[in-house]
Amino acid sequence: TKPAARAGDEDDAAKHFHCYLLRSLDPDHPLKTYIGFTTNPQRRIRQHNGVLKAGGAKKTKRSGRPWTFVCVVHGFQDKITALQFEWAWQNVDKSLNFREAVGDDMLAKKMKRRHSPKARLDELRILLTECLPFCLYSLTVYFPESEYHNTFGGMVKRGKDGNPYKSDTKSYKRDELEPEACGALSSYAVCSLEDMPFAREMVASRERKKSRRDAKRESKKTRKDTEENGEATTEQDCRIDISEWLENARAAMEEESCLSALLDDDDEGSKCSDLKTIDED
């Protein structure tokens, strides 16, 4: 038999799996990027920037700090799927699926040698629109900054012949790019970290935990008050019982004394009647 589910199991089952792209804000490394996996982008960016000492990749510690998100890919069903996507994105020159999608091994190696957020977004476009099995996943790409959202939208609209380094000949309105499909099942939109599904779920989870703690605290307080009231009621009942017993005992003594007085009166009457009878004789 399976063990009983704990109260926090539903929170563990509601994890969100993401792949993300970072860019360096260091003026000395303007083209430096990093691709990673996480279940909590808010915590992960703090680890990469050294705010949290535990965690963070060695590549982001050596140089490039501070880092910021270019995009976050959300919607993977499990950790394995997200890690497979991360590996393919990090190693486009080695991924068989990516090389088949572009149709040229030399082109895949050439794409790997490019350095910039736009180059990584072009690889992301191919993964989401042309590369099996990732193009079949229902994924959403969130962009904290509208600049890269518009850049990615232009790449998607240009398709296979797009050049990520070439400026758009056509201006795309923001309304045309948000949200919009970039593949059969994927979409993309401008969204801050605080408004992403994982953040909303974390807030809801904290509220549920807080409600459970408050309910437990209230139940404990109610039980304690009930026990105290029960002890007070028992003590009061004992006092009432003793008072009733004393009143009953006092009434019984008074009744006994009355009966004794009546009996004494009867005895004196009998003696008087006997003396009267003797005198008559």
C-alpha positions, -999 to 999 in steps of 0.1 A, spaced: 0 0 0 11 35 -7 19 58 22 -5 86 30 1 118 10 16 146 31 2 181 31 31 195 11 30 168 -17 8 189 -39 33 217 -37 62 194 -47 41 180 -76 35 216 -89 71 223 -98 78 243 -130 108 234 -152 125 261 -172 154 266 -196 168 301 -197 192 324 -215 213 350 -196 233 379 -210 262 397 -193 258 433 -182 295 437 -178 308 462 -204 339 441 -209 318 411 -220 288 425 -239 284 393 -261 288 368 -232 258 345 -227 248 315 -206 222 288 -211 208 269 -181 180 250 -164 161 258 -132 128 253 -114 130 288 -98 144 316 -121 142 342 -93 165 322 -70 188 311 -99 196 346 -111 206 355 -75 229 325 -74 245 335 -107 251 370 -95 266 359 -62 237 372 -40 232 336 -28 265 319 -20 253 284 -26 248 274 -63 256 292 -95 276 278 -124 314 282 -126 311 299 -160 291 327 -146 314 331 -115 346 336 -135 334 366 -155 303 384 -168 286 395 -136 261 409 -132 238 388 -153 202 393 -165 176 372 -183 171 374 -220 143 349 -220 129 320 -200 114 289 -217 85 275 -197 62 245 -200 83 213 -199 65 183 -186 94 170 -165 130 176 -155 144 151 -181 127 169 -210 140 203 -199 175 190 -194 174 175 -229 163 208 -243 191 226 -224 218 202 -237 206 206 -273 206 244 -269 240 245 -254 255 220 -280 238 228 -313 270 216 -331 267 182 -314 229 177 -313 218 153 -341 183 167 -340 195 203 -344 219 194 -373 191 175 -391 168 206 -386 193 230 -402 203 204 -428 240 212 -427 266 201 -401 289 229 -411 262 255 -406 254 241 -371 291 244 -362 292 279 -376 261 289 -355 278 275 -324 308 298 -330 286 329 -330 286 349 -297 257 372 -287 222 370 -273 208 373 -308 227 342 -320 213 322 -291 178 334 -299 182 323 -335 191 288 -322 161 289 -299 139 297 -329 151 266 -348 146 244 -317 110 256 -312 99 256 -349 120 230 -368 138 207 -344 121 174 -333 108 166 -308 110 201 -292 88 217 -319 60 194 -307 61 207 -271 36 232 -258 61 258 -246 60 295 -238 90 318 -241 89 347 -217 109 379 -223 114 402 -193 126 429 -218 105 440 -248 137 446 -269 146 409 -272 109 400 -275 107 421 -306 140 407 -319 128 372 -315 95 380 -331 113 394 -361 133 362 -364 102 340 -363 85 361 -389 115 359 -413 117 322 -408 146 300 -421 161 328 -442 163 352 -413 196 368 -403 197 376 -366 224 403 -372 204 420 -400 180 448 -391 144 443 -400 133 458 -433 98 457 -420 88 472 -387 67 449 -365 42 464 -342 43 451 -306 6 441 -308 15 418 -337 41 400 -316 25 396 -282 16 368 -276 21 349 -309 29 314 -320 64 307 -329 58 271 -338 29 246 -340 24 246 -302 48 273 -288 42 309 -281 61 339 -267 53 370 -247 67 399 -227 64 390 -190 83 399 -158 96 373 -135 70 381 -109 42 374 -133 54 341 -147 35 309 -137 61 296 -114 61 329 -94 23 330 -91 23 293 -81 49 301 -54 28 329 -40 -3 307 -40 18 279 -23 30 303 4 -6 315 10 -17 278 13 10 270 38 2 302 58 -35 292 58 -26 258 71 -3 272 98 -30 297 109 -57 270 109 -34 247 130 -26 276 154 -63 284 157 -72 248 163 -46 245 190 -58 276 207 -95 265 205 -85 231 220 -66 248 248 -95 271 255 -119 242 255 -97 223 280 -94 253 303 -132 259 301 -138 222 308 -116 223 339 -133 254 351 -167 238 345 -157 207 363 -145 227 393 -177 247 393 -198 215 391 -179 201 421 -186 233 441 -223 230 431 -224 194 441 -208 201 475 -232 230 481 -262 208 473 -249 180 495 -244 205 524 -279 219 519 -294 183 518 -274 174 549 -286 205 567 -322 198 558 -319 162 569 -305 173 603 -333 198 607 -359 172 599 -342 148 623 -342 174 650 -379 181 644 -388 144 646 -368 141 679 -387 171 693 -420 155 683 -411 122 699 -401 140 731 -434 158 732 -452 125 728 -433 109 756 -441 137 780 -478 135 770 -478 98 778 -462 104 812 -488 130 821 -517 108 811 -503 79 832 -500 102 863 -536 114 858 -548 78 856 -530 70 889 -545 100 906 -580 90 896 -575 55 910 
